[in-house]
Amino acid sequence: MIQFDLMKRTSKALLIPLLLIAIIVIIASSSSQAETFTLEQALDIAFQNSPTMKNAGWNLEISQHNLNAQKASLKSQFSLNVTPFSWDRGTSFDPTTSQYTIRETKSSSARFNISQPIKWTDGTLTVSESINWQETSDSYSGRNDVTNYLSSLELRFSQPIFTYNRTKMRLSELELSLENSQLNFALQKLQIERSVTQDFLGLYHQFESVKISQEESTNANVSYEIISNKVEAGISAREELFQADLTKANSQANLDNSRNQYENSSDNFKLALGLDLNIDVEIAAKLEQEIANVNLSEAINHGLKHRMELRQKDIDIQNALFNLTRTGAQNEFFGTLNMSWGLTGTDSSYKDIFDSPSKDRGVAISFDIPLFDWGEKKHRMEASELEIESARLSAEEQQRQIILEIRQAYRNLVYQESQIAIADKNVENARRTYELNLERYKSGDLSSKDIAFYQTQLSQQRLSKVQALINYKIALLDLKIRSLWDFSTGKAVLEL
C-alpha cells in the first residue's frame, strides 16, 4: 500500500515539470524559427562563399581568358593605318645643283593589312595594300603642285628556320596552365568538402550531446523525486536526498555546458559558411549505420589513375621540358626566310594608276650565327636538365605518397568500422545495466550515487557511439578524397 501511494505521488510530482517543459518548448519553437541545413546545402553555400574557392575560380577564369586570347591571336588580324593629311615645308640642300631649295609637300596615305599567323610552321603570311597621294612644289625648279598617286599590293611570307615553333609552345603552355587551374579548383573544392563536413558533423555531435544531457538531466530529476518521496515516507535516509540533489545539479551543469558547446560549434559552423552569426541554424542529419564495401586495390588503382596531384606533376615536367627547349634556343643558330610578291603602280591620275604596274619580287635568307658565349648556354642547359630530373623525382615521390595515403586511409576506415561494432555493444550493455540498477534503485537496494554512475556511464557510451559513427563518416570521406572514388555510391568523384 505504501509502495503504491509512493508511486502515485511520484507520478503527480513528475507531471508538473513535464508540462512546464512542454510549454517552454512550444513557446520557444513559436518565437524563433531556425534555418535548417543539410550537408549538401552547407557544401553549396561554402563553395559559393569561400574566399579560397573564389580565388581558385578567378585563377581558372584568368587561365581560360589567356588561352582564348592566344587562340584569337592565331586568327587573321586586320589593321588599317590612315594618315588623312600631312603638310611639310622646309629648306634642303640639293647636291646635284649645289643649291638650296625650298620644298613644300602635301600628302595623305592609307595602308590596309591582313596578317595570318601559321601555327604549324610558326610563320606569318601578310597581305597589304597601300594608297598614297602626294603634291609637291619647290622653288628651284619652279614646279608648282606636282601631283602623284602610288598604290601597291603585296604578299609577304616570313618563316623562321632551324629553330623551335614558339607559337605552338606558347599555346601548349597556356593549355597546360588552364588544366592546372582546373585541377587546383577541384582540389580546393575537395578541401572545402572535408572542412565543412567536419564542422557539420562536429555540430551534429554537439547536438546529440545536448539531447543526451537533456535526458540525463530528466532522469536525474526523476531520481530526485523518487528519493524525495522515499525520504518523506521514512523508507530512505536523508543523506540519499542530498546525494540525489547533487546528482541533479551536476546533470544540469552538464546540460548547460553541452548547450554552450553547441552554441560555440554553431558559431564556428556559421563562420565557415560565411553566414550571419545572429541567425539560428539547425542541421538535418541522421547518421545511419551503413558500412561501405571497400576494396583496397581498387582504391589504389583509381587514385593513381585520377589523383590530380599526379597530373600536376606531369604538367611540371612538361613545363620543365618547355623551359629546356627555350633555354636551348638562347645563342642558337637560326635563320629567317622572307619572300614577297607585289604590284606597284604610279601615275599623276588615280584612274590610270595600274595601267602599267611594276612587278616586285623578293627572296631573302638570313642567318644568326653565334660564335662564342663563354659557356653560358651549356650551364643553362645543365640547370634546365636538372630541373627536369627534379620534377620527375618529385612525381615519383608523389606517387608513392598517394599509395601510402590510401593504404593508411583504408586501415583507418577498417579500424573505425570495428569501433562502431564495439560502441554498439557498449551502449547495449550500458543500457541494460542502467535499467536493471534503476529497478534496484526504485526498490531501495541502490544508492543515489550508484544510479548516477550508471546513468553517466550510459550517456558516455551513447556519445561514444555517435563519435564512432562520425569518425567512420570522416574516414570514409578521407578515403574518397585520396582515391577520388566514392565507395558509398560506387561512383567516381569527378571527371576532368
JOTA-V222249 format. One record per residue. N is the residue number from 1. SS is DSSP state (@ for helix, = for strand, . for the rest). OMEGA is omega in degrees with one decimal (none if undefined). Layout:
n=N ss=SS omega=OMEGA
n=N ss=SS omega=OMEGA
This chain:
n=1 ss=. omega=178.7
n=2 ss=@ omega=179.9
n=3 ss=@ omega=179.9
n=4 ss=@ omega=179.7
n=5 ss=@ omega=179.2
n=6 ss=@ omega=179.5
n=7 ss=@ omega=-180.0
n=8 ss=@ omega=179.5
n=9 ss=@ omega=178.3
n=10 ss=@ omega=-179.9
n=11 ss=@ omega=178.1
n=12 ss=@ omega=-179.9
n=13 ss=@ omega=-179.8
n=14 ss=@ omega=-174.8
n=15 ss=@ omega=-176.6
n=16 ss=@ omega=178.9
n=17 ss=@ omega=177.9
n=18 ss=@ omega=177.5
n=19 ss=@ omega=178.2
n=20 ss=@ omega=178.5
n=21 ss=@ omega=179.7
n=22 ss=@ omega=179.6
n=23 ss=@ omega=179.9
n=24 ss=@ omega=179.2
n=25 ss=@ omega=-179.2
n=26 ss=@ omega=-179.6
n=27 ss=@ omega=-179.2
n=28 ss=@ omega=-178.7
n=29 ss=@ omega=-179.3
n=30 ss=@ omega=-176.3
n=31 ss=@ omega=-178.7
n=32 ss=. omega=177.9
n=33 ss=. omega=-178.7
n=34 ss=. omega=175.1
n=35 ss== omega=-177.0
n=36 ss== omega=-177.9
n=37 ss== omega=166.4
n=38 ss=. omega=179.4
n=39 ss=@ omega=-179.7
n=40 ss=@ omega=178.2
n=41 ss=@ omega=178.5
n=42 ss=@ omega=179.0
n=43 ss=@ omega=179.0
n=44 ss=@ omega=179.7
n=45 ss=@ omega=-179.8
n=46 ss=@ omega=179.1
n=47 ss=@ omega=-178.3
n=48 ss=@ omega=-172.0
n=49 ss=@ omega=-175.1
n=50 ss=. omega=175.7
n=51 ss=@ omega=178.8
n=52 ss=@ omega=178.9
n=53 ss=@ omega=178.9
n=54 ss=@ omega=179.1
n=55 ss=@ omega=178.5
n=56 ss=@ omega=177.5
n=57 ss=@ omega=177.9
n=58 ss=@ omega=177.6
n=59 ss=@ omega=177.0
n=60 ss=@ omega=178.5
n=61 ss=@ omega=178.6
n=62 ss=@ omega=179.4
n=63 ss=@ omega=179.6
n=64 ss=@ omega=179.5
n=65 ss=@ omega=178.6
n=66 ss=@ omega=178.3
n=67 ss=@ omega=178.2
n=68 ss=@ omega=179.1
n=69 ss=@ omega=179.0
n=70 ss=@ omega=177.5
n=71 ss=@ omega=178.7
n=72 ss=@ omega=-179.8
n=73 ss=@ omega=179.1
n=74 ss=. omega=176.2
n=75 ss=. omega=-178.6
n=76 ss=. omega=-179.7
n=77 ss== omega=-178.0
n=78 ss== omega=178.2
n=79 ss== omega=-179.8
n=80 ss== omega=177.6
n=81 ss== omega=-174.6
n=82 ss== omega=169.5
n=83 ss== omega=-173.8
n=84 ss== omega=-178.2
n=85 ss== omega=176.5
n=86 ss== omega=179.4
n=87 ss== omega=-179.0
n=88 ss== omega=177.7
n=89 ss== omega=-178.0
n=90 ss== omega=-179.2
n=91 ss== omega=-179.7
n=92 ss== omega=-179.6
n=93 ss== omega=178.6
n=94 ss== omega=-176.6
n=95 ss=. omega=-178.9
n=96 ss=. omega=-178.8
n=97 ss=. omega=-177.6
n=98 ss=. omega=178.1
n=99 ss== omega=174.9
n=100 ss== omega=-179.7
n=101 ss== omega=176.8
n=102 ss== omega=-177.6
n=103 ss== omega=176.9
n=104 ss== omega=-176.4
n=105 ss== omega=171.7
n=106 ss== omega=-177.6
n=107 ss== omega=171.4
n=108 ss== omega=-176.5
n=109 ss== omega=175.8
n=110 ss== omega=-179.9
n=111 ss== omega=-179.1
n=112 ss== omega=-176.7
n=113 ss== omega=168.8
n=114 ss== omega=-177.6
n=115 ss== omega=-178.5
n=116 ss== omega=173.6
n=117 ss== omega=179.6
n=118 ss== omega=-173.6
n=119 ss=. omega=-172.7
n=120 ss=. omega=-177.8
n=121 ss=. omega=-175.9
n=122 ss=. omega=177.2
n=123 ss== omega=-179.9
n=124 ss== omega=176.7
n=125 ss== omega=-174.1
n=126 ss== omega=172.1
n=127 ss== omega=-178.4
n=128 ss== omega=175.4
n=129 ss== omega=-178.7
n=130 ss== omega=176.3
n=131 ss== omega=-178.1
n=132 ss== omega=172.7
n=133 ss== omega=-178.5
n=134 ss== omega=177.2
n=135 ss== omega=-174.2
n=136 ss== omega=172.7
n=137 ss== omega=177.5
n=138 ss== omega=-173.7
n=139 ss=. omega=-175.7
n=140 ss=. omega=-176.8
n=141 ss=. omega=-178.1
n=142 ss=. omega=179.4
n=143 ss=. omega=178.7
n=144 ss=. omega=173.0
n=145 ss=. omega=173.3
n=146 ss== omega=-174.4
n=147 ss== omega=177.4
n=148 ss== omega=173.9
n=149 ss== omega=177.9
n=150 ss== omega=176.8
n=151 ss== omega=-179.4
n=152 ss== omega=174.7
n=153 ss== omega=-172.4
n=154 ss== omega=173.9
n=155 ss== omega=-178.1
n=156 ss== omega=176.4
n=157 ss== omega=179.4
n=158 ss== omega=-174.8
n=159 ss== omega=172.7
n=160 ss== omega=179.4
n=161 ss== omega=-179.9
n=162 ss=. omega=177.7
n=163 ss=. omega=-177.2
n=164 ss=. omega=-178.3
n=165 ss=. omega=-178.1
n=166 ss=@ omega=-178.9
n=167 ss=@ omega=179.7
n=168 ss=@ omega=179.6
n=169 ss=@ omega=179.5
n=170 ss=@ omega=178.7
n=171 ss=@ omega=178.6
n=172 ss=@ omega=178.6
n=173 ss=@ omega=179.9
n=174 ss=@ omega=175.8
n=175 ss=@ omega=176.8
n=176 ss=@ omega=177.5
n=177 ss=@ omega=176.7
n=178 ss=@ omega=178.7
n=179 ss=@ omega=178.5
n=180 ss=@ omega=177.0
n=181 ss=@ omega=176.8
n=182 ss=@ omega=178.5
n=183 ss=@ omega=179.8
n=184 ss=@ omega=177.9
n=185 ss=@ omega=179.3
n=186 ss=@ omega=177.8
n=187 ss=@ omega=178.7
n=188 ss=@ omega=178.4
n=189 ss=@ omega=177.3
n=190 ss=@ omega=178.1
n=191 ss=@ omega=176.3
n=192 ss=@ omega=178.4
n=193 ss=@ omega=178.9
n=194 ss=@ omega=-175.6
n=195 ss=@ omega=-177.7
n=196 ss=@ omega=178.2
n=197 ss=@ omega=178.1
n=198 ss=@ omega=177.5
n=199 ss=@ omega=-179.6
n=200 ss=@ omega=-179.9
n=201 ss=@ omega=174.6
n=202 ss=@ omega=176.3
n=203 ss=@ omega=176.9
n=204 ss=@ omega=178.8
n=205 ss=@ omega=178.8
n=206 ss=@ omega=177.0
n=207 ss=@ omega=177.0
n=208 ss=@ omega=177.4
n=209 ss=@ omega=177.2
n=210 ss=@ omega=179.4
n=211 ss=@ omega=-179.1
n=212 ss=@ omega=178.2
n=213 ss=@ omega=176.9
n=214 ss=@ omega=177.7
n=215 ss=@ omega=178.2
n=216 ss=@ omega=178.5
n=217 ss=@ omega=177.7
n=218 ss=@ omega=177.7
n=219 ss=@ omega=177.6
n=220 ss=@ omega=177.3
n=221 ss=@ omega=177.9
n=222 ss=@ omega=179.2
n=223 ss=@ omega=179.1
n=224 ss=@ omega=179.1
n=225 ss=@ omega=178.9
n=226 ss=@ omega=-177.4
n=227 ss=@ omega=177.7
n=228 ss=@ omega=178.9
n=229 ss=@ omega=178.2
n=230 ss=@ omega=179.0
n=231 ss=@ omega=178.5
n=232 ss=@ omega=178.6
n=233 ss=@ omega=177.5
n=234 ss=. omega=-179.2
n=235 ss=. omega=175.8
n=236 ss=. omega=-179.9
n=237 ss=. omega=-179.0
n=238 ss=@ omega=178.3
n=239 ss=@ omega=177.4
n=240 ss=@ omega=179.3
n=241 ss=@ omega=178.1
n=242 ss=@ omega=179.5
n=243 ss=@ omega=178.3
n=244 ss=@ omega=177.7
n=245 ss=@ omega=176.9
n=246 ss=@ omega=177.8
n=247 ss=@ omega=179.1
n=248 ss=@ omega=179.8
n=249 ss=@ omega=178.6
n=250 ss=@ omega=178.5
n=251 ss=@ omega=178.0
n=252 ss=@ omega=177.8
n=253 ss=@ omega=177.3
n=254 ss=@ omega=178.9
n=255 ss=@ omega=178.6
n=256 ss=@ omega=178.8
n=257 ss=@ omega=177.9
n=258 ss=@ omega=178.4
n=259 ss=@ omega=177.5
n=260 ss=@ omega=178.4
n=261 ss=@ omega=178.1
n=262 ss=@ omega=178.8
n=263 ss=@ omega=177.5
n=264 ss=@ omega=177.9
n=265 ss=@ omega=178.3
n=266 ss=@ omega=177.4
n=267 ss=@ omega=178.2
n=268 ss=@ omega=179.2
n=269 ss=@ omega=178.5
n=270 ss=@ omega=178.4
n=271 ss=@ omega=179.7
n=272 ss=@ omega=-178.6
n=273 ss=@ omega=-178.6
n=274 ss=. omega=-179.1
n=275 ss=. omega=175.6
n=276 ss=. omega=-177.3
n=277 ss=. omega=-176.8
n=278 ss=. omega=-180.0
n=279 ss=. omega=176.7
n=280 ss=. omega=-179.4
n=281 ss== omega=171.5
n=282 ss== omega=-179.9
n=283 ss== omega=176.5
n=284 ss=. omega=-176.8
n=285 ss=. omega=174.8
n=286 ss=. omega=-178.5
n=287 ss=. omega=178.7
n=288 ss=. omega=-176.6
n=289 ss=. omega=179.9
n=290 ss=. omega=-178.6
n=291 ss=. omega=-179.0
n=292 ss=. omega=176.8
n=293 ss=. omega=-172.4
n=294 ss=. omega=175.8
n=295 ss=. omega=-175.1
n=296 ss=@ omega=-178.2
n=297 ss=@ omega=178.8
n=298 ss=@ omega=179.7
n=299 ss=@ omega=-179.4
n=300 ss=@ omega=-178.8
n=301 ss=@ omega=-179.7
n=302 ss=@ omega=179.1
n=303 ss=@ omega=179.6
n=304 ss=@ omega=-178.1
n=305 ss=@ omega=-170.5
n=306 ss=@ omega=-179.0
n=307 ss=. omega=-173.2
n=308 ss=@ omega=178.7
n=309 ss=@ omega=178.6
n=310 ss=@ omega=177.8
n=311 ss=@ omega=176.8
n=312 ss=@ omega=175.9
n=313 ss=@ omega=175.9
n=314 ss=@ omega=178.3
n=315 ss=@ omega=176.5
n=316 ss=@ omega=178.7
n=317 ss=@ omega=-179.7
n=318 ss=@ omega=177.4
n=319 ss=@ omega=176.8
n=320 ss=@ omega=176.6
n=321 ss=@ omega=175.7
n=322 ss=@ omega=179.5
n=323 ss=@ omega=176.2
n=324 ss=@ omega=178.4
n=325 ss=@ omega=179.9
n=326 ss=@ omega=178.0
n=327 ss=@ omega=178.8
n=328 ss=@ omega=-179.9
n=329 ss=. omega=176.4
n=330 ss=. omega=-178.2
n=331 ss=. omega=-176.7
n=332 ss=. omega=170.3
n=333 ss=. omega=178.3
n=334 ss== omega=-178.8
n=335 ss== omega=178.9
n=336 ss== omega=176.5
n=337 ss== omega=178.8
n=338 ss== omega=176.8
n=339 ss== omega=-179.5
n=340 ss== omega=176.3
n=341 ss== omega=-177.6
n=342 ss== omega=176.0
n=343 ss== omega=179.1
n=344 ss== omega=178.8
n=345 ss== omega=177.9
n=346 ss== omega=177.3
n=347 ss== omega=177.1
n=348 ss=. omega=177.3
n=349 ss=. omega=-174.8
n=350 ss=@ omega=-176.0
n=351 ss=@ omega=179.7
n=352 ss=@ omega=-169.6
n=353 ss=. omega=-179.1
n=354 ss=. omega=177.2
n=355 ss=. omega=177.9
n=356 ss=. omega=-177.1
n=357 ss=. omega=174.8
n=358 ss== omega=179.5
n=359 ss== omega=-177.7
n=360 ss== omega=177.7
n=361 ss== omega=177.0
n=362 ss== omega=174.6
n=363 ss== omega=179.8
n=364 ss== omega=174.2
n=365 ss== omega=179.6
n=366 ss== omega=-179.1
n=367 ss== omega=173.1
n=368 ss== omega=-172.1
n=369 ss=. omega=175.9
n=370 ss=. omega=-178.2
n=371 ss=. omega=-178.0
n=372 ss=. omega=-177.3
n=373 ss=. omega=177.0
n=374 ss=. omega=176.4
n=375 ss=. omega=-178.4
n=376 ss=@ omega=-177.2
n=377 ss=@ omega=-179.4
n=378 ss=@ omega=-178.8
n=379 ss=@ omega=178.9
n=380 ss=@ omega=177.7
n=381 ss=@ omega=179.1
n=382 ss=@ omega=177.1
n=383 ss=@ omega=179.8
n=384 ss=@ omega=177.9
n=385 ss=@ omega=176.4
n=386 ss=@ omega=175.7
n=387 ss=@ omega=177.9
n=388 ss=@ omega=179.2
n=389 ss=@ omega=177.9
n=390 ss=@ omega=179.0
n=391 ss=@ omega=178.9
n=392 ss=@ omega=177.0
n=393 ss=@ omega=177.8
n=394 ss=@ omega=178.6
n=395 ss=@ omega=177.8
n=396 ss=@ omega=178.2
n=397 ss=@ omega=178.2
n=398 ss=@ omega=178.2
n=399 ss=@ omega=177.4
n=400 ss=@ omega=179.7
n=401 ss=@ omega=179.3
n=402 ss=@ omega=177.6
n=403 ss=@ omega=179.4
n=404 ss=@ omega=-179.1
n=405 ss=@ omega=-178.7
n=406 ss=@ omega=178.5
n=407 ss=@ omega=179.5
n=408 ss=@ omega=178.3
n=409 ss=@ omega=178.4
n=410 ss=@ omega=179.6
n=411 ss=@ omega=178.9
n=412 ss=@ omega=178.8
n=413 ss=@ omega=178.0
n=414 ss=@ omega=178.9
n=415 ss=@ omega=180.0
n=416 ss=@ omega=175.7
n=417 ss=@ omega=178.3
n=418 ss=@ omega=179.4
n=419 ss=@ omega=176.9
n=420 ss=@ omega=178.4
n=421 ss=@ omega=178.0
n=422 ss=@ omega=179.7
n=423 ss=@ omega=176.9
n=424 ss=@ omega=-178.8
n=425 ss=@ omega=-180.0
n=426 ss=@ omega=179.0
n=427 ss=@ omega=-179.7
n=428 ss=@ omega=178.9
n=429 ss=@ omega=179.6
n=430 ss=@ omega=178.9
n=431 ss=@ omega=179.3
n=432 ss=@ omega=179.7
n=433 ss=@ omega=180.0
n=434 ss=@ omega=-178.6
n=435 ss=@ omega=178.2
n=436 ss=@ omega=-178.7
n=437 ss=@ omega=174.7
n=438 ss=@ omega=176.5
n=439 ss=@ omega=177.1
n=440 ss=@ omega=179.7
n=441 ss=@ omega=179.8
n=442 ss=@ omega=-179.7
n=443 ss=. omega=176.6
n=444 ss=. omega=-179.8
n=445 ss=. omega=-177.2
n=446 ss=. omega=-177.4
n=447 ss=. omega=177.9
n=448 ss=@ omega=179.5
n=449 ss=@ omega=-179.1
n=450 ss=@ omega=-179.3
n=451 ss=@ omega=176.5
n=452 ss=@ omega=178.0
n=453 ss=@ omega=-178.8
n=454 ss=@ omega=176.8
n=455 ss=@ omega=178.5
n=456 ss=@ omega=178.6
n=457 ss=@ omega=178.7
n=458 ss=@ omega=179.7
n=459 ss=@ omega=179.6
n=460 ss=@ omega=179.9
n=461 ss=@ omega=177.2
n=462 ss=@ omega=176.6
n=463 ss=@ omega=178.1
n=464 ss=@ omega=177.5
n=465 ss=@ omega=176.9
n=466 ss=@ omega=179.5
n=467 ss=@ omega=178.1
n=468 ss=@ omega=177.6
n=469 ss=@ omega=178.6
n=470 ss=@ omega=179.5
n=471 ss=@ omega=178.4
n=472 ss=@ omega=179.3
n=473 ss=@ omega=179.7
n=474 ss=@ omega=178.3
n=475 ss=@ omega=177.8
n=476 ss=@ omega=176.6
n=477 ss=@ omega=179.5
n=478 ss=@ omega=177.3
n=479 ss=@ omega=177.6
n=480 ss=@ omega=-179.2
n=481 ss=@ omega=-175.6
n=482 ss=@ omega=179.5
n=483 ss=@ omega=-175.9
n=484 ss=. omega=175.7
n=485 ss== omega=-179.3
n=486 ss== omega=-177.8
n=487 ss=. omega=178.0
n=488 ss=. omega=178.9
n=489 ss=. omega=-179.6
n=490 ss=. omega=-178.2
n=491 ss== omega=175.7
n=492 ss== omega=-177.3
n=493 ss=. omega=-179.0
n=494 ss=. omega=176.2
n=495 ss=. omega=179.1
n=496 ss=. omega=none
